């Protein structure tokens, strides 16, 4: 009995699949006929998608495409090379009196430095590097923060904060929930809100400052 039902169901599925294929083919033919009445230009062929490729070539193409996009949006970050101009510390922001409340200014300085490095704002990162040195971060820690977050130069809490700053500074953002859960074991909700606000504020300020500098340099070169 069960085999008969399964056979009938399989036959019905096959019939429905064949009917849908025939319907799609007839629709395409009808569309081509109607289009040929009003246009002499042949219909351009739709480009093949990576998903339509065979298993091995398609998988490799998807990997290569993801790799290229990752290099475009997440370039490897290095310590900015020294320039002739002397960097000045970042000017105090009036919003710091609102944002920097329960978390130390030392932590805020490190997170802002890492956020500026992560988005490639070298000039802003140099200014925050001076603030970090003033707050007590040594050269080894600064070099480690410029490269990444997984380094023994920092404590477990500091590595989590640096990784959180990386997650919020990516384009697009990609926040690891496990990192947030671990941060909640060491910081209160108000402190996490303060940390997130500080990182997001630095993203806005660094991107805006970089955009203004680029616009000014282009205007000067055009003149």
C-alpha positions in Angstrom: 0.0 0.0 0.0 2.8 2.4 1.0 4.7 1.6 -2.1 1.7 2.3 -4.3 1.2 5.7 -2.6 4.9 6.5 -3.0 4.9 5.5 -6.7 1.8 7.6 -7.4 3.4 10.6 -5.6 6.6 10.2 -7.5 4.7 10.0 -10.8 2.7 13.1 -9.9 5.8 15.0 -9.0 7.5 14.1 -12.3 4.4 15.1 -14.3 4.3 18.5 -12.5 8.0 19.0 -13.1 7.6 18.2 -16.8 4.5 20.5 -17.1 6.4 23.4 -15.4 9.4 22.9 -17.8 7.1 22.9 -20.9 5.2 26.0 -19.6 8.5 27.9 -19.1 9.7 26.9 -22.6 6.4 28.0 -24.2 6.6 31.3 -22.2 10.1 32.0 -23.5 9.1 31.2 -27.1 6.0 33.4 -26.8 8.1 36.3 -25.3 10.7 36.0 -28.1 8.0 36.1 -30.8 6.4 39.1 -29.3 9.7 40.9 -28.8 10.8 40.2 -32.4 7.7 42.0 -33.7 8.9 45.3 -32.1 12.7 45.0 -32.1 15.2 43.8 -34.6 18.0 43.5 -32.1 18.5 39.9 -30.8 17.9 39.2 -27.2 21.2 39.3 -25.3 22.0 36.1 -23.5 21.8 36.2 -19.8 25.3 35.8 -18.2 25.9 32.6 -16.4 25.8 32.6 -12.6 28.4 31.1 -10.4 25.7 28.9 -8.9 25.0 27.3 -12.3 28.5 26.1 -12.8 29.6 22.5 -12.1 30.6 21.6 -8.6 34.4 22.0 -8.8 34.7 25.1 -11.2 31.7 26.8 -9.6 33.1 26.3 -6.1 36.5 27.7 -7.1 35.0 30.7 -8.8 32.9 31.4 -5.8 36.0 31.2 -3.6 38.0 33.4 -5.9 35.2 36.0 -6.1 34.9 36.0 -2.3 38.7 36.4 -2.0 38.8 39.3 -4.4 35.9 41.0 -2.5 37.6 40.4 0.8 40.8 42.0 -0.4 38.8 45.0 -1.7 36.8 45.6 1.5 39.2 44.2 4.1 42.7 45.1 3.0 45.7 44.0 5.1 46.5 46.8 7.4 50.0 47.8 8.3 51.5 50.5 10.5 51.4 53.8 8.7 54.9 54.7 7.4 56.5 57.7 9.1 56.0 61.0 7.3 57.8 64.3 7.4 54.8 66.0 9.0 54.6 65.8 12.8 51.2 64.4 13.8 49.3 66.2 16.5 47.2 64.5 19.1 43.5 64.2 18.3 41.6 67.2 19.6 39.2 66.7 22.5 35.6 66.2 21.3 32.7 67.8 23.2 30.9 64.5 22.9 33.6 62.8 25.0 32.1 64.3 28.1 28.9 62.3 27.2 30.4 59.1 25.9 33.4 58.6 28.2 31.8 58.0 31.5 32.1 54.5 33.1 34.9 53.2 30.8 38.4 54.6 31.2 39.8 57.0 28.7 42.7 54.6 28.2 40.4 52.0 26.7 38.6 54.6 24.6 41.9 55.7 23.1 42.9 52.2 22.2 39.6 51.4 20.6 39.5 54.5 18.6 43.1 53.9 17.4 42.1 50.4 16.3 38.9 51.6 14.5 40.9 54.2 12.6 43.5 51.6 11.6 40.7 49.2 10.5 39.1 51.6 8.1 42.4 52.8 6.7 42.4 56.3 8.1 46.2 56.6 8.5 46.2 60.3 9.5 43.6 59.9 12.2 45.3 56.8 13.4 48.6 58.7 13.9 46.7 61.3 16.1 45.1 58.5 18.2 48.5 56.8 18.5 49.8 59.9 20.3 46.8 59.8 22.6 47.4 56.2 23.4 51.0 56.8 24.3 49.9 59.6 26.6 47.4 57.2 28.2 50.1 54.6 29.0 50.1 52.2 26.1 53.7 51.2 25.1 55.2 50.8 21.7 54.8 47.0 21.6 51.1 47.3 22.3 50.6 50.0 19.7 52.4 47.9 17.0 50.3 44.9 18.0 47.0 46.9 17.9 48.0 48.2 14.4 48.3 44.7 13.1 45.3 42.9 14.8 43.7 41.9 18.1 45.0 38.3 18.6 48.3 39.1 20.4 49.7 38.3 23.9 50.5 42.0 24.4 47.0 42.5 25.6 44.8 40.9 28.3 41.8 38.8 27.4 39.4 41.7 28.0 41.5 44.0 25.8 41.6 41.4 23.0 37.9 41.0 23.1 37.4 44.8 22.9 39.8 45.1 20.0 38.0 42.3 18.1 34.7 44.1 18.9 36.1 47.3 17.4 37.1 45.3 14.3 33.6 43.9 13.9 31.9 47.3 14.2 34.4 48.9 11.8 34.0 46.4 9.0 32.2 47.2 5.8 29.6 45.6 6.0 29.6 45.1 9.7 30.0 41.5 10.9 29.5 41.2 14.7 30.4 37.9 16.3 27.7 37.1 18.9 30.2 35.0 20.9 32.4 38.1 21.4 29.4 40.1 22.7 28.5 37.3 25.1 32.1 37.2 26.5 32.2 40.9 26.8 29.0 40.8 28.9 30.8 38.7 31.4 33.3 41.6 32.1 31.3 44.7 31.3 27.8 45.9 32.1 25.2 46.8 29.5 25.8 50.5 30.0 29.5 50.0 29.5 29.0 48.0 26.3 26.7 50.8 25.0 29.4 53.3 25.8 32.1 51.2 24.0 29.9 50.7 21.0 29.0 54.4 20.8 32.7 55.3 21.0 33.7 53.0 18.2 30.9 54.1 16.0 31.7 57.8 16.7 35.3 57.2 15.7 34.1 55.5 12.5 32.1 58.5 11.5 34.8 61.0 12.5 37.7 59.1 10.8 35.7 58.5 7.6 34.6 62.2 7.5 38.1 63.5 8.1 39.5 61.2 5.4 36.8 62.3 2.9 37.5 66.0 3.6 41.3 65.5 3.2 40.8 63.6 -0.1 38.5 66.3 -1.4 41.0 69.0 -0.5 43.9 67.2 -2.1 42.0 66.6 -5.3 41.0 70.2 -5.5 44.6 71.4 -5.0 45.8 68.9 -7.7 43.1 70.1 -10.1 44.1 73.7 -9.5 
